[in-house]
Amino acid sequence: MSFRALIHILAAAALMSSCGFHLRGNLPLPDQLQVIAVSSTNHAVKEEMVNALQASGAQVVDDETAARSILDMYDVKFDRKVRTIDTRGKVTGYVLRYDVSYRVMNKDGKELRNTTLAIQRDYDFDPNQVLQAEEEEDSLKEDMIKELTRRIMRQLVTIASRTIGVPGPLEHASA
């Protein structure tokens, strides 16, 4: 690598870090969310959320009385609707949609946030390749759950930082 290329790489890295850009990864959680209880009506969503919280350094506890805060994903819905059909009336495409309603409460029961997130994906369906279509749907559902988890994690960081009055990592970009 030439010296000139190294200078360009370092300059690009400095510019990106100064504007608040961060590589996708684990978001640091504030102290208020370091011991958290998670509940959900959907096992797959709860498991992904617990993994994300633990990867960010949080201790996830089963006992809500031992938690500093509670993440309650009280309504998780998955829906699959027909998007397109062919001339014979056979389905050729679907729309998959996840809706997650959740609330975050502190240990005193004060609600810090109550919101619903939605995500949807379209996919083409070939009735002659049912097994491949099922695998594709399962893969899309997993990706949707991961995306919902990332969105919730980003919101958790901003909720907690605003609650305790300390700018979170996402708020530094506007500073």
VMD Tcl script that builds the backbone (N, CA, C; Angstrom):
set m [mol new atoms 525]
animate dup $m
set s [atomselect $m all]
$s set {name element resname resid chain x y z} {
  {N N MET 1 A 0.858 -1.170 0.000}
  {CA C MET 1 A 0.000 0.000 0.000}
  {C C MET 1 A 0.906 1.234 0.000}
  {N N SER 2 A 0.563 2.164 -0.857}
  {CA C SER 2 A 1.382 3.368 -0.953}
  {C C SER 2 A 1.039 4.345 0.168}
  {N N PHE 3 A 1.935 5.256 0.401}
  {CA C PHE 3 A 1.745 6.275 1.430}
  {C C PHE 3 A 0.522 7.133 1.116}
  {N N ARG 4 A 0.334 7.429 -0.148}
  {CA C ARG 4 A -0.792 8.259 -0.589}
  {C C ARG 4 A -2.126 7.560 -0.275}
  {N N ALA 5 A -2.224 6.251 -0.543}
  {CA C ALA 5 A -3.448 5.502 -0.259}
  {C C ALA 5 A -3.728 5.467 1.241}
  {N N LEU 6 A -2.665 5.310 2.030}
  {CA C LEU 6 A -2.818 5.301 3.482}
  {C C LEU 6 A -3.365 6.629 3.991}
  {N N ILE 7 A -2.872 7.738 3.444}
  {CA C ILE 7 A -3.365 9.072 3.822}
  {C C ILE 7 A -4.849 9.207 3.484}
  {N N HIS 8 A -5.268 8.718 2.309}
  {CA C HIS 8 A -6.681 8.798 1.911}
  {C C HIS 8 A -7.569 7.972 2.846}
  {N N ILE 9 A -7.109 6.811 3.220}
  {CA C ILE 9 A -7.883 5.953 4.124}
  {C C ILE 9 A -8.018 6.609 5.499}
  {N N LEU 10 A -6.941 7.137 6.014}
  {CA C LEU 10 A -6.979 7.801 7.317}
  {C C LEU 10 A -7.872 9.042 7.285}
  {N N ALA 11 A -7.809 9.805 6.202}
  {CA C ALA 11 A -8.662 10.995 6.078}
  {C C ALA 11 A -10.139 10.604 6.030}
  {N N ALA 12 A -10.461 9.554 5.286}
  {CA C ALA 12 A -11.854 9.100 5.197}
  {C C ALA 12 A -12.343 8.615 6.557}
  {N N ALA 13 A -11.504 7.895 7.277}
  {CA C ALA 13 A -11.890 7.409 8.605}
  {C C ALA 13 A -12.123 8.569 9.560}
  {N N ALA 14 A -11.275 9.592 9.495}
  {CA C ALA 14 A -11.435 10.756 10.367}
  {C C ALA 14 A -12.719 11.506 10.043}
  {N N LEU 15 A -13.037 11.667 8.763}
  {CA C LEU 15 A -14.268 12.353 8.377}
  {C C LEU 15 A -15.502 11.582 8.817}
  {N N MET 16 A -15.482 10.275 8.637}
  {CA C MET 16 A -16.650 9.471 9.000}
  {C C MET 16 A -16.860 9.459 10.506}
  {N N SER 17 A -15.815 9.406 11.283}
  {CA C SER 17 A -15.993 9.381 12.732}
  {C C SER 17 A -16.424 10.739 13.259}
  {N N SER 18 A -16.020 11.805 12.612}
  {CA C SER 18 A -16.402 13.137 13.092}
  {C C SER 18 A -17.862 13.464 12.807}
  {N N CYS 19 A -18.479 12.791 11.838}
  {CA C CYS 19 A -19.885 13.072 11.527}
  {C C CYS 19 A -20.830 12.160 12.289}
  {N N GLY 20 A -20.301 11.312 13.160}
  {CA C GLY 20 A -21.154 10.441 13.958}
  {C C GLY 20 A -21.365 9.071 13.355}
  {N N PHE 21 A -20.695 8.764 12.252}
  {CA C PHE 21 A -20.833 7.456 11.617}
  {C C PHE 21 A -20.225 6.376 12.498}
  {N N HIS 22 A -20.944 5.279 12.670}
  {CA C HIS 22 A -20.439 4.133 13.411}
  {C C HIS 22 A -20.746 2.890 12.599}
  {N N LEU 23 A -19.829 1.954 12.554}
  {CA C LEU 23 A -20.110 0.688 11.920}
  {C C LEU 23 A -21.228 -0.005 12.686}
  {N N ARG 24 A -22.031 -0.768 11.955}
  {CA C ARG 24 A -23.115 -1.489 12.603}
  {C C ARG 24 A -22.510 -2.486 13.580}
  {N N GLY 25 A -22.984 -2.461 14.779}
  {CA C GLY 25 A -22.438 -3.357 15.798}
  {C C GLY 25 A -23.213 -3.181 17.084}
  {N N ASN 26 A -22.576 -3.503 18.166}
  {CA C ASN 26 A -23.226 -3.413 19.467}
  {C C ASN 26 A -23.254 -1.970 19.944}
  {N N LEU 27 A -24.421 -1.542 20.376}
  {CA C LEU 27 A -24.564 -0.201 20.919}
  {C C LEU 27 A -24.345 -0.258 22.419}
  {N N PRO 28 A -23.565 0.669 22.949}
  {CA C PRO 28 A -23.348 0.669 24.397}
  {C C PRO 28 A -24.607 1.135 25.128}
  {N N LEU 29 A -25.045 0.342 26.067}
  {CA C LEU 29 A -26.244 0.670 26.827}
  {C C LEU 29 A -25.867 1.424 28.096}
  {N N PRO 30 A -26.659 2.405 28.493}
  {CA C PRO 30 A -26.404 3.122 29.745}
  {C C PRO 30 A -26.684 2.236 30.957}
  {N N ASP 31 A -26.231 2.688 32.102}
  {CA C ASP 31 A -26.372 1.927 33.350}
  {C C ASP 31 A -27.818 1.516 33.629}
  {N N GLN 32 A -28.743 2.377 33.306}
  {CA C GLN 32 A -30.155 2.106 33.585}
  {C C GLN 32 A -30.642 0.823 32.901}
  {N N LEU 33 A -30.005 0.439 31.786}
  {CA C LEU 33 A -30.429 -0.747 31.055}
  {C C LEU 33 A -29.464 -1.924 31.207}
  {N N GLN 34 A -28.532 -1.817 32.124}
  {CA C GLN 34 A -27.541 -2.883 32.288}
  {C C GLN 34 A -28.116 -4.143 32.928}
  {N N VAL 35 A -29.164 -4.001 33.707}
  {CA C VAL 35 A -29.864 -5.166 34.274}
  {C C VAL 35 A -31.320 -5.011 33.854}
  {N N ILE 36 A -31.751 -5.881 32.937}
  {CA C ILE 36 A -33.053 -5.697 32.298}
  {C C ILE 36 A -33.791 -7.028 32.204}
  {N N ALA 37 A -35.095 -6.962 32.357}
  {CA C ALA 37 A -35.958 -8.127 32.161}
  {C C ALA 37 A -36.648 -7.961 30.811}
  {N N VAL 38 A -36.811 -9.059 30.103}
  {CA C VAL 38 A -37.429 -9.028 28.775}
  {C C VAL 38 A -38.597 -10.006 28.759}
  {N N SER 39 A -39.731 -9.527 28.277}
  {CA C SER 39 A -40.865 -10.429 28.086}
  {C C SER 39 A -41.406 -10.220 26.672}
  {N N SER 40 A -41.942 -11.295 26.108}
  {CA C SER 40 A -42.477 -11.218 24.752}
  {C C SER 40 A -43.491 -12.322 24.544}
  {N N THR 41 A -44.418 -12.067 23.647}
  {CA C THR 41 A -45.402 -13.072 23.267}
  {C C THR 41 A -44.855 -13.994 22.177}
  {N N ASN 42 A -43.643 -13.708 21.668}
  {CA C ASN 42 A -43.048 -14.483 20.585}
  {C C ASN 42 A -41.647 -14.928 21.007}
  {N N HIS 43 A -41.422 -16.232 21.042}
  {CA C HIS 43 A -40.153 -16.778 21.528}
  {C C HIS 43 A -38.967 -16.348 20.652}
  {N N ALA 44 A -39.114 -16.401 19.331}
  {CA C ALA 44 A -38.003 -16.054 18.429}
  {C C ALA 44 A -37.593 -14.595 18.589}
  {N N VAL 45 A -38.559 -13.709 18.717}
  {CA C VAL 45 A -38.273 -12.286 18.895}
  {C C VAL 45 A -37.600 -12.058 20.243}
  {N N LYS 46 A -38.111 -12.691 21.284}
  {CA C LYS 46 A -37.516 -12.535 22.614}
  {C C LYS 46 A -36.080 -13.039 22.619}
  {N N GLU 47 A -35.831 -14.195 22.033}
  {CA C GLU 47 A -34.487 -14.773 22.010}
  {C C GLU 47 A -33.497 -13.852 21.289}
  {N N GLU 48 A -33.904 -13.296 20.170}
  {CA C GLU 48 A -33.022 -12.382 19.422}
  {C C GLU 48 A -32.749 -11.111 20.231}
  {N N MET 49 A -33.774 -10.615 20.917}
  {CA C MET 49 A -33.611 -9.403 21.725}
  {C C MET 49 A -32.689 -9.661 22.912}
  {N N VAL 50 A -32.851 -10.785 23.567}
  {CA C VAL 50 A -31.984 -11.143 24.692}
  {C C VAL 50 A -30.535 -11.245 24.220}
  {N N ASN 51 A -30.314 -11.889 23.074}
  {CA C ASN 51 A -28.956 -12.007 22.534}
  {C C ASN 51 A -28.347 -10.643 22.232}
  {N N ALA 52 A -29.139 -9.744 21.664}
  {CA C ALA 52 A -28.632 -8.401 21.346}
  {C C ALA 52 A -28.294 -7.623 22.615}
  {N N LEU 53 A -29.151 -7.719 23.609}
  {CA C LEU 53 A -28.889 -7.033 24.874}
  {C C LEU 53 A -27.628 -7.568 25.545}
  {N N GLN 54 A -27.479 -8.879 25.573}
  {CA C GLN 54 A -26.297 -9.482 26.183}
  {C C GLN 54 A -25.032 -9.119 25.403}
  {N N ALA 55 A -25.121 -9.058 24.085}
  {CA C ALA 55 A -23.967 -8.677 23.270}
  {C C ALA 55 A -23.548 -7.234 23.545}
  {N N SER 56 A -24.488 -6.419 23.994}
  {CA C SER 56 A -24.181 -5.028 24.333}
  {C C SER 56 A -23.760 -4.868 25.792}
  {N N GLY 57 A -23.623 -5.974 26.507}
  {CA C GLY 57 A -23.131 -5.923 27.875}
  {C C GLY 57 A -24.191 -5.926 28.947}
  {N N ALA 58 A -25.455 -6.035 28.577}
  {CA C ALA 58 A -26.526 -6.034 29.573}
  {C C ALA 58 A -26.665 -7.415 30.205}
  {N N GLN 59 A -27.112 -7.424 31.430}
  {CA C GLN 59 A -27.450 -8.670 32.121}
  {C C GLN 59 A -28.965 -8.809 32.032}
  {N N VAL 60 A -29.423 -9.851 31.366}
  {CA C VAL 60 A -30.853 -10.085 31.223}
  {C C VAL 60 A -31.282 -11.034 32.330}
  {N N VAL 61 A -32.268 -10.586 33.119}
  {CA C VAL 61 A -32.747 -11.378 34.260}
  {C C VAL 61 A -34.196 -11.793 34.024}
  {N N ASP 62 A -34.556 -12.922 34.612}
  {CA C ASP 62 A -35.936 -13.410 34.496}
  {C C ASP 62 A -36.857 -12.737 35.506}
  {N N ASP 63 A -36.320 -12.372 36.646}
  {CA C ASP 63 A -37.100 -11.784 37.733}
  {C C ASP 63 A -37.193 -10.263 37.536}
  {N N GLU 64 A -38.386 -9.788 37.235}
  {CA C GLU 64 A -38.578 -8.353 36.985}
  {C C GLU 64 A -38.253 -7.493 38.206}
  {N N THR 65 A -38.394 -8.047 39.406}
  {CA C THR 65 A -38.096 -7.261 40.603}
  {C C THR 65 A -36.587 -7.032 40.771}
  {N N ALA 66 A -35.765 -7.870 40.125}
  {CA C ALA 66 A -34.315 -7.707 40.192}
  {C C ALA 66 A -33.782 -6.802 39.079}
  {N N ALA 67 A -34.648 -6.398 38.171}
  {CA C ALA 67 A -34.229 -5.605 37.008}
  {C C ALA 67 A -34.289 -4.107 37.305}
  {N N ARG 68 A -33.417 -3.352 36.657}
  {CA C ARG 68 A -33.474 -1.889 36.719}
  {C C ARG 68 A -34.503 -1.348 35.738}
  {N N SER 69 A -34.755 -2.115 34.667}
  {CA C SER 69 A -35.772 -1.730 33.696}
  {C C SER 69 A -36.364 -2.988 33.066}
  {N N ILE 70 A -37.510 -2.807 32.425}
  {CA C ILE 70 A -38.239 -3.924 31.833}
  {C C ILE 70 A -38.581 -3.570 30.393}
  {N N LEU 71 A -38.272 -4.496 29.500}
  {CA C LEU 71 A -38.663 -4.387 28.096}
  {C C LEU 71 A -39.770 -5.403 27.877}
  {N N ASP 72 A -40.964 -4.912 27.630}
  {CA C ASP 72 A -42.135 -5.773 27.457}
  {C C ASP 72 A -42.614 -5.659 26.015}
  {N N MET 73 A -42.319 -6.700 25.224}
  {CA C MET 73 A -42.817 -6.760 23.848}
  {C C MET 73 A -44.154 -7.485 23.899}
  {N N TYR 74 A -45.197 -6.714 24.207}
  {CA C TYR 74 A -46.492 -7.282 24.567}
  {C C TYR 74 A -47.352 -7.704 23.393}
  {N N ASP 75 A -47.034 -7.280 22.189}
  {CA C ASP 75 A -47.843 -7.680 21.037}
  {C C ASP 75 A -46.921 -7.847 19.832}
  {N N VAL 76 A -46.694 -9.095 19.445}
  {CA C VAL 76 A -45.862 -9.410 18.287}
  {C C VAL 76 A -46.735 -10.162 17.296}
  {N N LYS 77 A -46.861 -9.588 16.103}
  {CA C LYS 77 A -47.721 -10.199 15.087}
  {C C LYS 77 A -46.921 -10.427 13.815}
  {N N PHE 78 A -47.109 -11.612 13.238}
  {CA C PHE 78 A -46.564 -11.908 11.923}
  {C C PHE 78 A -47.733 -12.126 10.993}
  {N N ASP 79 A -47.635 -11.560 9.791}
  {CA C ASP 79 A -48.722 -11.690 8.829}
  {C C ASP 79 A -48.131 -11.941 7.445}
  {N N ARG 80 A -48.795 -12.771 6.676}
  {CA C ARG 80 A -48.411 -13.049 5.297}
  {C C ARG 80 A -49.641 -12.845 4.437}
  {N N LYS 81 A -49.530 -11.922 3.488}
  {CA C LYS 81 A -50.655 -11.623 2.599}
  {C C LYS 81 A -50.239 -11.854 1.152}
  {N N VAL 82 A -51.214 -12.245 0.359}
  {CA C VAL 82 A -50.967 -12.439 -1.067}
  {C C VAL 82 A -50.707 -11.081 -1.705}
  {N N ARG 83 A -49.623 -11.017 -2.466}
  {CA C ARG 83 A -49.262 -9.785 -3.179}
  {C C ARG 83 A -49.665 -9.875 -4.644}
  {N N THR 84 A -49.371 -11.015 -5.281}
  {CA C THR 84 A -49.679 -11.179 -6.701}
  {C C THR 84 A -50.174 -12.593 -6.978}
  {N N ILE 85 A -50.987 -12.711 -8.034}
  {CA C ILE 85 A -51.445 -14.013 -8.515}
  {C C ILE 85 A -51.276 -14.041 -10.031}
  {N N ASP 86 A -51.165 -15.258 -10.560}
  {CA C ASP 86 A -51.023 -15.371 -12.014}
  {C C ASP 86 A -52.402 -15.484 -12.666}
  {N N THR 87 A -52.429 -15.704 -13.980}
  {CA C THR 87 A -53.690 -15.762 -14.720}
  {C C THR 87 A -54.541 -16.971 -14.357}
  {N N ARG 88 A -53.925 -17.994 -13.774}
  {CA C ARG 88 A -54.674 -19.179 -13.354}
  {C C ARG 88 A -55.181 -19.045 -11.920}
  {N N GLY 89 A -54.877 -17.939 -11.268}
  {CA C GLY 89 A -55.316 -17.726 -9.900}
  {C C GLY 89 A -54.364 -18.281 -8.852}
  {N N LYS 90 A -53.149 -18.676 -9.272}
  {CA C LYS 90 A -52.156 -19.196 -8.325}
  {C C LYS 90 A -51.302 -18.055 -7.789}
  {N N VAL 91 A -50.965 -18.166 -6.518}
  {CA C VAL 91 A -50.163 -17.140 -5.847}
  {C C VAL 91 A -48.752 -17.113 -6.426}
  {N N THR 92 A -48.267 -15.907 -6.731}
  {CA C THR 92 A -46.895 -15.755 -7.242}
  {C C THR 92 A -46.068 -14.804 -6.390}
  {N N GLY 93 A -46.679 -14.222 -5.372}
  {CA C GLY 93 A -45.923 -13.338 -4.497}
  {C C GLY 93 A -46.666 -13.050 -3.212}
  {N N TYR 94 A -45.885 -12.822 -2.150}
  {CA C TYR 94 A -46.440 -12.529 -0.829}
  {C C TYR 94 A -45.791 -11.275 -0.259}
  {N N VAL 95 A -46.477 -10.689 0.696}
  {CA C VAL 95 A -45.923 -9.625 1.533}
  {C C VAL 95 A -45.885 -10.184 2.947}
  {N N LEU 96 A -44.688 -10.182 3.552}
  {CA C LEU 96 A -44.527 -10.615 4.933}
  {C C LEU 96 A -44.424 -9.373 5.801}
  {N N ARG 97 A -45.051 -9.407 6.955}
  {CA C ARG 97 A -45.042 -8.239 7.834}
  {C C ARG 97 A -44.961 -8.671 9.298}
  {N N TYR 98 A -44.076 -7.993 10.019}
  {CA C TYR 98 A -43.984 -8.137 11.473}
  {C C TYR 98 A -44.358 -6.800 12.101}
  {N N ASP 99 A -45.189 -6.850 13.122}
  {CA C ASP 99 A -45.500 -5.691 13.956}
  {C C ASP 99 A -45.108 -6.054 15.380}
  {N N VAL 100 A -44.340 -5.172 16.025}
  {CA C VAL 100 A -43.942 -5.397 17.414}
  {C C VAL 100 A -44.323 -4.159 18.218}
  {N N SER 101 A -45.234 -4.349 19.148}
  {CA C SER 101 A -45.581 -3.285 20.091}
  {C C SER 101 A -44.820 -3.561 21.374}
  {N N TYR 102 A -44.122 -2.540 21.860}
  {CA C TYR 102 A -43.344 -2.746 23.084}
  {C C TYR 102 A -43.369 -1.504 23.946}
  {N N ARG 103 A -43.079 -1.745 25.225}
  {CA C ARG 103 A -42.950 -0.650 26.168}
  {C C ARG 103 A -41.707 -0.901 27.020}
  {N N VAL 104 A -41.121 0.185 27.458}
  {CA C VAL 104 A -39.962 0.123 28.346}
  {C C VAL 104 A -40.357 0.849 29.618}
  {N N MET 105 A -40.121 0.183 30.740}
  {CA C MET 105 A -40.459 0.771 32.031}
  {C C MET 105 A -39.234 0.723 32.932}
  {N N ASN 106 A -39.110 1.726 33.790}
  {CA C ASN 106 A -38.018 1.691 34.763}
  {C C ASN 106 A -38.459 0.840 35.956}
  {N N LYS 107 A -37.573 0.682 36.926}
  {CA C LYS 107 A -37.872 -0.204 38.066}
  {C C LYS 107 A -39.030 0.299 38.914}
  {N N ASP 108 A -39.354 1.592 38.818}
  {CA C ASP 108 A -40.478 2.150 39.572}
  {C C ASP 108 A -41.802 2.002 38.834}
  {N N GLY 109 A -41.761 1.417 37.633}
  {CA C GLY 109 A -42.976 1.231 36.845}
  {C C GLY 109 A -43.319 2.391 35.935}
  {N N LYS 110 A -42.455 3.422 35.905}
  {CA C LYS 110 A -42.708 4.556 35.019}
  {C C LYS 110 A -42.429 4.129 33.574}
  {N N GLU 111 A -43.410 4.367 32.714}
  {CA C GLU 111 A -43.270 4.006 31.311}
  {C C GLU 111 A -42.383 5.027 30.608}
  {N N LEU 112 A -41.307 4.537 30.016}
  {CA C LEU 112 A -40.368 5.414 29.313}
  {C C LEU 112 A -40.680 5.501 27.834}
  {N N ARG 113 A -41.293 4.472 27.309}
  {CA C ARG 113 A -41.667 4.461 25.894}
  {C C ARG 113 A -42.702 3.378 25.675}
  {N N ASN 114 A -43.631 3.661 24.764}
  {CA C ASN 114 A -44.620 2.688 24.340}
  {C C ASN 114 A -44.858 2.937 22.864}
  {N N THR 115 A -44.439 2.014 22.023}
  {CA C THR 115 A -44.511 2.247 20.585}
  {C C THR 115 A -44.666 0.941 19.822}
  {N N THR 116 A -44.964 1.062 18.556}
  {CA C THR 116 A -45.071 -0.091 17.667}
  {C C THR 116 A -44.136 0.113 16.484}
  {N N LEU 117 A -43.378 -0.912 16.178}
  {CA C LEU 117 A -42.520 -0.914 14.998}
  {C C LEU 117 A -43.072 -1.931 14.015}
  {N N ALA 118 A -42.945 -1.627 12.728}
  {CA C ALA 118 A -43.404 -2.547 11.694}
  {C C ALA 118 A -42.333 -2.669 10.625}
  {N N ILE 119 A -42.248 -3.850 10.070}
  {CA C ILE 119 A -41.318 -4.095 8.981}
  {C C ILE 119 A -41.982 -5.083 8.037}
  {N N GLN 120 A -41.768 -4.876 6.740}
  {CA C GLN 120 A -42.350 -5.809 5.785}
  {C C GLN 120 A -41.384 -6.082 4.646}
  {N N ARG 121 A -41.559 -7.241 4.046}
  {CA C ARG 121 A -40.742 -7.677 2.925}
  {C C ARG 121 A -41.649 -8.341 1.893}
  {N N ASP 122 A -41.327 -8.118 0.637}
  {CA C ASP 122 A -42.013 -8.789 -0.463}
  {C C ASP 122 A -41.158 -9.963 -0.920}
  {N N TYR 123 A -41.808 -11.017 -1.330}
  {CA C TYR 123 A -41.043 -12.087 -1.966}
  {C C TYR 123 A -41.890 -12.804 -2.996}
  {N N ASP 124 A -41.201 -13.243 -4.048}
  {CA C ASP 124 A -41.855 -13.971 -5.132}
  {C C ASP 124 A -41.950 -15.441 -4.760}
  {N N PHE 125 A -43.051 -16.042 -5.159}
  {CA C PHE 125 A -43.336 -17.426 -4.805}
  {C C PHE 125 A -43.514 -18.229 -6.083}
  {N N ASP 126 A -42.792 -19.321 -6.183}
  {CA C ASP 126 A -42.938 -20.236 -7.312}
  {C C ASP 126 A -43.647 -21.486 -6.808}
  {N N PRO 127 A -44.900 -21.708 -7.210}
  {CA C PRO 127 A -45.643 -22.861 -6.702}
  {C C PRO 127 A -45.021 -24.200 -7.095}
  {N N ASN 128 A -44.104 -24.202 -8.044}
  {CA C ASN 128 A -43.428 -25.429 -8.452}
  {C C ASN 128 A -42.207 -25.731 -7.588}
  {N N GLN 129 A -41.805 -24.777 -6.738}
  {CA C GLN 129 A -40.642 -24.955 -5.867}
  {C C GLN 129 A -41.018 -24.586 -4.432}
  {N N VAL 130 A -41.929 -25.338 -3.877}
  {CA C VAL 130 A -42.492 -25.033 -2.566}
  {C C VAL 130 A -41.430 -25.073 -1.465}
  {N N LEU 131 A -40.540 -26.073 -1.487}
  {CA C LEU 131 A -39.520 -26.168 -0.436}
  {C C LEU 131 A -38.586 -24.960 -0.446}
  {N N GLN 132 A -38.172 -24.534 -1.622}
  {CA C GLN 132 A -37.309 -23.350 -1.710}
  {C C GLN 132 A -38.047 -22.109 -1.228}
  {N N ALA 133 A -39.332 -22.016 -1.552}
  {CA C ALA 133 A -40.122 -20.866 -1.127}
  {C C ALA 133 A -40.260 -20.831 0.394}
  {N N GLU 134 A -40.450 -22.003 1.010}
  {CA C GLU 134 A -40.545 -22.056 2.470}
  {C C GLU 134 A -39.237 -21.643 3.118}
  {N N GLU 135 A -38.110 -22.093 2.545}
  {CA C GLU 135 A -36.805 -21.704 3.067}
  {C C GLU 135 A -36.583 -20.201 2.921}
  {N N GLU 136 A -37.000 -19.641 1.782}
  {CA C GLU 136 A -36.855 -18.208 1.578}
  {C C GLU 136 A -37.711 -17.427 2.570}
  {N N GLU 137 A -38.919 -17.876 2.813}
  {CA C GLU 137 A -39.785 -17.202 3.773}
  {C C GLU 137 A -39.185 -17.250 5.176}
  {N N ASP 138 A -38.678 -18.422 5.570}
  {CA C ASP 138 A -38.048 -18.547 6.884}
  {C C ASP 138 A -36.848 -17.615 7.014}
  {N N SER 139 A -36.055 -17.535 5.962}
  {CA C SER 139 A -34.882 -16.654 5.964}
  {C C SER 139 A -35.302 -15.180 6.070}
  {N N LEU 140 A -36.337 -14.812 5.334}
  {CA C LEU 140 A -36.836 -13.432 5.409}
  {C C LEU 140 A -37.375 -13.116 6.802}
  {N N LYS 141 A -38.077 -14.066 7.418}
  {CA C LYS 141 A -38.603 -13.848 8.761}
  {C C LYS 141 A -37.462 -13.631 9.760}
  {N N GLU 142 A -36.401 -14.432 9.658}
  {CA C GLU 142 A -35.241 -14.251 10.538}
  {C C GLU 142 A -34.610 -12.876 10.347}
  {N N ASP 143 A -34.450 -12.475 9.087}
  {CA C ASP 143 A -33.870 -11.149 8.805}
  {C C ASP 143 A -34.747 -10.028 9.352}
  {N N MET 144 A -36.060 -10.186 9.249}
  {CA C MET 144 A -36.978 -9.176 9.755}
  {C C MET 144 A -36.874 -9.058 11.276}
  {N N ILE 145 A -36.763 -10.197 11.958}
  {CA C ILE 145 A -36.625 -10.182 13.414}
  {C C ILE 145 A -35.329 -9.491 13.808}
  {N N LYS 146 A -34.252 -9.768 13.094}
  {CA C LYS 146 A -32.970 -9.121 13.386}
  {C C LYS 146 A -33.060 -7.617 13.152}
  {N N GLU 147 A -33.717 -7.199 12.095}
  {CA C GLU 147 A -33.864 -5.764 11.829}
  {C C GLU 147 A -34.712 -5.086 12.903}
  {N N LEU 148 A -35.798 -5.714 13.314}
  {CA C LEU 148 A -36.620 -5.159 14.392}
  {C C LEU 148 A -35.809 -5.031 15.678}
  {N N THR 149 A -34.992 -6.034 15.956}
  {CA C THR 149 A -34.149 -6.001 17.153}
  {C C THR 149 A -33.167 -4.844 17.095}
  {N N ARG 150 A -32.536 -4.639 15.941}
  {CA C ARG 150 A -31.604 -3.506 15.794}
  {C C ARG 150 A -32.320 -2.180 16.015}
  {N N ARG 151 A -33.526 -2.058 15.478}
  {CA C ARG 151 A -34.284 -0.810 15.656}
  {C C ARG 151 A -34.631 -0.578 17.134}
  {N N ILE 152 A -35.060 -1.628 17.800}
  {CA C ILE 152 A -35.389 -1.498 19.227}
  {C C ILE 152 A -34.139 -1.122 20.015}
  {N N MET 153 A -33.013 -1.751 19.710}
  {CA C MET 153 A -31.763 -1.439 20.419}
  {C C MET 153 A -31.390 0.031 20.234}
  {N N ARG 154 A -31.503 0.547 19.021}
  {CA C ARG 154 A -31.192 1.967 18.789}
  {C C ARG 154 A -32.127 2.863 19.599}
  {N N GLN 155 A -33.398 2.483 19.677}
  {CA C GLN 155 A -34.342 3.272 20.461}
  {C C GLN 155 A -34.069 3.163 21.954}
  {N N LEU 156 A -33.643 1.996 22.406}
  {CA C LEU 156 A -33.319 1.838 23.828}
  {C C LEU 156 A -32.187 2.769 24.233}
  {N N VAL 157 A -31.183 2.896 23.400}
  {CA C VAL 157 A -30.050 3.771 23.714}
  {C C VAL 157 A -30.514 5.217 23.828}
  {N N THR 158 A -31.358 5.673 22.924}
  {CA C THR 158 A -31.806 7.071 22.974}
  {C C THR 158 A -32.810 7.300 24.092}
  {N N ILE 159 A -33.662 6.319 24.371}
  {CA C ILE 159 A -34.634 6.458 25.461}
  {C C ILE 159 A -33.901 6.633 26.779}
  {N N ALA 160 A -32.988 5.747 27.050}
  {CA C ALA 160 A -32.283 5.765 28.329}
  {C C ALA 160 A -31.433 7.010 28.477}
  {N N SER 161 A -30.771 7.439 27.415}
  {CA C SER 161 A -29.910 8.611 27.532}
  {C C SER 161 A -30.736 9.877 27.764}
  {N N ARG 162 A -31.911 9.951 27.173}
  {CA C ARG 162 A -32.768 11.122 27.406}
  {C C ARG 162 A -33.359 11.103 28.805}
  {N N THR 163 A -33.641 9.904 29.303}
  {CA C THR 163 A -34.239 9.771 30.631}
  {C C THR 163 A -33.288 10.229 31.719}
  {N N ILE 164 A -32.011 9.904 31.556}
  {CA C ILE 164 A -31.055 10.272 32.595}
  {C C ILE 164 A -30.285 11.542 32.248}
  {N N GLY 165 A -30.604 12.157 31.078}
  {CA C GLY 165 A -30.042 13.453 30.729}
  {C C GLY 165 A -28.629 13.443 30.193}
  {N N VAL 166 A -28.159 12.304 29.719}
  {CA C VAL 166 A -26.819 12.214 29.155}
  {C C VAL 166 A -26.950 11.884 27.684}
  {N N PRO 167 A -26.271 12.639 26.802}
  {CA C PRO 167 A -26.405 12.335 25.378}
  {C C PRO 167 A -25.902 10.931 25.072}
  {N N GLY 168 A -26.693 10.195 24.299}
  {CA C GLY 168 A -26.289 8.857 23.874}
  {C C GLY 168 A -25.462 8.930 22.626}
  {N N PRO 169 A -24.934 7.794 22.146}
  {CA C PRO 169 A -24.057 7.788 20.997}
  {C C PRO 169 A -24.738 8.262 19.735}
  {N N LEU 170 A -26.063 8.102 19.621}
  {CA C LEU 170 A -26.757 8.548 18.424}
  {C C LEU 170 A -27.034 10.035 18.459}
  {N N GLU 171 A -26.993 10.654 19.620}
  {CA C GLU 171 A -27.268 12.088 19.736}
  {C C GLU 171 A -26.024 12.915 19.506}
  {N N HIS 172 A -24.833 12.317 19.567}
  {CA C HIS 172 A -23.599 13.059 19.352}
  {C C HIS 172 A -23.482 13.558 17.914}
  {N N ALA 173 A -24.162 12.875 16.981}
  {CA C ALA 173 A -24.053 13.251 15.576}
  {C C ALA 173 A -24.583 14.659 15.333}
  {N N SER 174 A -25.557 15.101 16.090}
  {CA C SER 174 A -26.104 16.439 15.897}
  {C C SER 174 A -25.345 17.497 16.676}
  {N N ALA 175 A -24.465 17.078 17.546}
  {CA C ALA 175 A -23.705 18.027 18.371}
  {C C ALA 175 A -22.546 18.626 17.622}
}
mol reanalyze $m
mol bondsrecalc $m
mol representation Tube
mol addrep $m
